[in-house]
Amino acid sequence: MNGPALHEPPAPASWRIALPHTAAAVPIARALVRTALTEIESPADSDTAELLTAELVANAVEHTSGLDPIELVIELLPTGCQVEVHDSNPLPPGDLTDPSPLGEPDPWQEHGRGLLLIRTLSSSCGHRPTESGKAVWFTLPAHLGPDSGCA
């Protein structure tokens, strides 16, 4: 028989989009994530994906100097989705996978809750070096359960 077998899972779908290195990248990234997850009929929660993507993109814009574009990568996984944000700053993000020994962020401060949200609402998260800086990522499962959180 020619062609793929009926039992093979579909090939992973992915998008790679360059975003401007400005605050305008945040709403663009949110819209792109929602559109991508809707188009591929991802079982991951698109509201959570939008929120966490906005946090990653906002951090990349705020903590990376220069005009190099920020790259957004969205990938459908058999168990949910993964979103990566690439920037040109090789330094790892603050306390993404290692919470601050000082405890939770001050609720009265304007900054400091984004990485906490990512750790809490994703099933896993992290960062890795790239040839031009770093990629910060999170994964969302098909259905978030009560024991979710970044491992």
C-alpha positions in Angstrom: 0.0 0.0 0.0 1.4 3.4 -0.9 1.2 6.5 1.4 1.3 6.8 5.1 -0.2 4.1 7.4 -3.5 5.0 9.0 -2.0 4.6 12.5 0.8 7.2 12.1 0.4 10.4 14.1 0.2 13.6 12.0 3.5 15.4 11.4 4.1 18.1 13.9 3.0 21.5 12.7 5.2 24.5 13.5 5.4 28.2 12.8 8.5 30.5 13.0 7.8 34.2 12.8 10.1 37.2 13.2 8.6 40.0 15.4 9.7 43.6 15.7 11.9 44.5 18.7 9.2 46.8 20.0 6.3 46.7 22.5 4.0 46.2 19.4 5.4 42.6 19.2 3.4 41.6 22.3 -0.2 41.9 20.8 1.1 40.5 17.5 2.5 37.5 19.2 -0.7 36.9 21.1 -2.8 37.0 17.9 -0.3 34.7 16.1 -0.5 32.1 18.9 -4.3 32.2 19.0 -4.4 31.8 15.2 -1.9 29.0 15.1 -3.5 27.0 17.8 -6.9 27.5 16.3 -5.7 26.5 12.8 -4.1 23.3 14.0 -7.0 22.6 16.3 -4.5 22.2 19.3 -6.0 20.8 22.4 -3.8 23.2 24.5 -5.6 26.2 26.2 -5.1 29.1 23.8 -5.9 31.7 26.5 -3.0 30.4 28.7 -0.7 30.1 25.6 -1.5 33.8 24.7 -0.8 35.0 28.3 2.5 33.1 28.6 3.6 34.1 25.1 2.9 37.7 25.9 5.1 37.4 29.0 8.0 35.9 27.1 7.9 38.4 24.3 7.6 41.4 26.7 10.6 40.1 28.6 12.6 39.7 25.4 11.7 43.3 24.3 12.5 44.7 27.7 15.7 42.8 28.5 17.4 42.7 25.1 19.1 45.7 23.7 19.4 46.6 20.0 17.0 46.2 17.1 17.5 42.5 16.3 14.1 40.9 15.7 12.5 38.6 18.3 11.6 35.2 16.9 8.4 33.4 17.9 8.2 29.6 17.3 5.0 27.7 17.9 5.0 23.9 17.6 2.2 21.4 17.9 3.2 18.4 20.0 1.4 15.1 20.3 0.6 16.1 23.9 -0.1 19.8 23.5 2.0 22.7 22.2 5.4 24.4 22.8 6.1 28.0 22.3 9.7 29.5 22.1 10.8 33.1 22.0 14.3 33.7 20.6 16.3 36.9 21.4 19.8 38.1 21.0 20.7 38.3 24.7 22.7 35.2 25.7 22.0 35.7 29.5 19.5 33.3 30.9 16.1 34.7 32.1 15.9 35.5 35.8 14.3 32.9 37.9 12.4 30.9 35.2 13.2 27.5 36.5 14.7 28.4 39.9 12.4 30.5 42.0 13.9 33.4 43.9 15.0 32.6 47.5 13.2 35.8 48.5 9.8 34.2 47.9 6.9 35.4 45.7 7.0 38.8 43.9 5.6 41.9 45.6 2.0 42.2 44.3 2.4 46.0 44.4 5.3 46.0 42.0 4.7 46.5 38.2 7.3 43.8 37.3 8.3 40.4 38.6 5.2 38.1 38.0 5.8 37.0 34.4 8.2 34.2 35.1 6.1 33.1 38.1 3.1 32.8 35.7 5.2 30.8 33.2 6.5 28.4 35.9 3.0 28.0 37.4 0.8 27.7 34.3 3.0 25.6 32.0 3.7 21.9 32.2 7.4 22.6 31.6 9.6 25.6 30.8 13.2 26.5 30.4 15.8 28.2 28.2 18.6 27.1 26.0 21.5 28.9 24.2 21.2 29.5 20.5 23.8 30.7 17.9 22.5 34.2 18.2 21.4 34.4 21.9 18.9 32.3 23.7 15.5 30.6 23.4 13.0 30.7 26.3 10.2 28.2 26.0 7.2 26.7 27.7 5.0 23.7 26.9 1.3 23.4 27.6 -0.4 20.0 27.8 -3.6 19.1 26.0 -5.5 19.7 29.2 -4.1 21.5 32.2 -4.7 19.6 35.4 -4.4 20.6 39.1 -0.8 19.3 39.4 0.6 21.4 36.5 3.6 23.6 36.9 7.0 24.0 35.5 9.2 21.0 36.3 
